[in-house]
Amino acid sequence: MSNIYTGFHAVEERVRRYAQEKSGGQPSLFYSKAGPRIKKILSLAKEAKIPCSQVSEDELDSMVQSLPQLAQDHRGIVLSVQGEKAKASNLVQLDQWLSSIGESATVVILDSVTDPHNVGAILRSCDQFGASLLILPERRGMNDVQNNEIVARSSAGASAWVNTAVVSNLVRATEQLKEAGFWIYGADAGGEPLQDISFAKRTCFVMGSEGNGISRLLGEQCDSVVSIPTCGKIDSLNVSVAAGVLLYERYRQSIS
């Protein structure tokens, strides 16, 4: 099995992760022309003892032709990771993760958010605003998120760093979080305004799909519901934008 990553951000962060962990399959780096950005990545790859090969643009095109359209724009660099262990080492078990965290932590649960562009953008916000964990449901086919090329590109490489847990039951996951002292905040337009909320030290945000929102059973697990005040003519924010706003406010409060 081979997993392919393309583009500057996704490739660079995968290389950095491999250099740090020295695990996760057998990576090989391919490039066409060594411009300034690619030279930087090559230097990181060589330090990590990742084999690097200069090939033609046609050869790179051939390597990515089976990928989704976005990932086919390789920008002259491709990272191939061979082996079943190619999934990032930041894929964690929820119970083990809960036993190792500190006093303060932020978790995001995605309920029926299956668009990889949105998942990638949320991962990027998780990285930028210090979220400790992203939880995804196994049933929606998101269990390969770590190896999804569109997620990697949309996250600008953040998928290599943000801890991710894939669970069979989101309701049970929220119960485990509550037992560990987390306060569960559901995101919904009918909730308490964001500016009126002081977030708990252990905070979990539940984000539903734009079409259906948070499922009933998961909504019943929420301790509070939070809304983001807006002034536009359409009725909602994109889920990745909403997650970014909530994560920023949580981060702002944590450093104030």
Steps between C-alpha positions, in 0.01 A plus 500: 500500500626844409374837621575806292532859627539798271563873529743699713311515831377140513834352395709721730293420809499126425879513469528690829274248671702208368825664610358539851338158538711281268189289446214464258613299199779553249490850347661599171513854362477586131544846347547659159678834547675606820367852553546678837195341665584151377865541604382565855291181498785301346729613779249383762452170318872430476544573872226244564674254264206493262606394146464790252481459121484761226254397229318662209169686526342221294613243756351705783176536302489123460546446874201718589260422217279280720467767772210745537529806275623734774783267599612460139639854514829372642700826469802299390533285812349167611549293815422130472466295820509123459358251748185445703641705788493813288225647715631784713611412849265768633203266449416422864265293714264726695531321835879499485507866397273597791735334746792717387362855472563798724261722693391697192408355161281574198325231294294528181243236401376491139150356461423409136755750364632292211629755248880454511552870421309591816679235707835629376413862576385406851824311559689814400305706756556230763874531445503881499285541812635217712223242485628176647286246314262459206244219532343348189231232458606170349160440342532790255809360332728758659729236649753562224516875563871484577567367151250714310694715255234772489495521880879530502495779240205686654659488844827648364681210663328528839365144466856384573493662844151510650406195708202321348275230645260295289218355710211264433254693718509878545250492787724262692797726421323798658420289805870416535590868464248597768639237735839665446365843596425649158212743445326426169399801287278441200522754217156616386343826384247486784757483776643747749704778333870423488600824670298405811677169562806432713633167384596223741863394536408175331284600205348292221325652196250289305465612138212367289456496125373816333196315367383308805682651796581287804318167523232470770677246720827690489319828563355354819855450626586870469529693827461836323420626152701787354421725204713744301331840451498605134349781294487355148200418283563125481411290800821321594879480484691221333575237766875542466470878542275456804747256655782748440308780675421283802856372526640852476276623784590200712871569437455873570341426835772251590779756457318798653 
